[in-house]
Amino acid sequence: MFTLTINQTDSRRDGDRVPQLLKDLRHIPARLDFDRSVEDEVQGIVDSPHQAVDAALVALRSGSWFVGIGVGPINEPLPNQIKDATGHGLIYARRAVDRLRNGKERIPVAVDGPIADLAAESESVLKLLGHIVHGRSAAEWRVLDLLTPGVRGQQKAVAQELGITTQAVSKAVARAQWNEEHAARPAAARLLRLILEVR
């Protein structure tokens, strides 16, 4: 399983952003739902490495969160609430997010698990993806939020909805490196999965 521990970077300055993050994460299927664990922290457990990548990038988009991903087992049966869960996956996620809080990472995502070199490799790919996602403008996000990965012929409909040209949509997609991001997401997920599979 994949555990995410997500801490707000500066709740004194930004106020409580947990409710908005929970709203942003609600579309991601979770084994144990994302929820506030303490104060300005959100935790959740997912089965799929693709879901872990999705959740991490949702949090990295705003630049307001430290994102720790722990790869490892959770004790079963799972409780009803994340704050009552136990297991190595939670320990790894805590170690990952603590490492971020004590550092000066530009893209604050970390991975920890039983195989250190694979954790480091998946973390590196996630940092590159996070850099792409975090660097987008509000105008680019207005376009991208209306697109579905892998579906052709959407740009004309998006242009009509936003009242802009198809060329402007195309330029926003290219500038935002949307296709590159979605092409690289499976690599990050595969590396996360390998941490569980390689013994």
Secondary structure, 3 states (H helix, E strand, C coil): CEEEEEEECCHHHHCCCHHHHHHHHCCCCCCEEEEEEECCEEEEEECCHHHHHHHHHHHHHHCCEEEEEEECCCCCCCCCCHHHCCCHHHHHHHHHHHHHHCCCCCCCEEEECCCHHHHHHHHHHHHHHHHHHHCCCHHHHHHHCCCCCCCCCCHHHHHHHHCCCHHHHHHHHHHCCHHHHHHHHHHHHHHHHHHHHCC
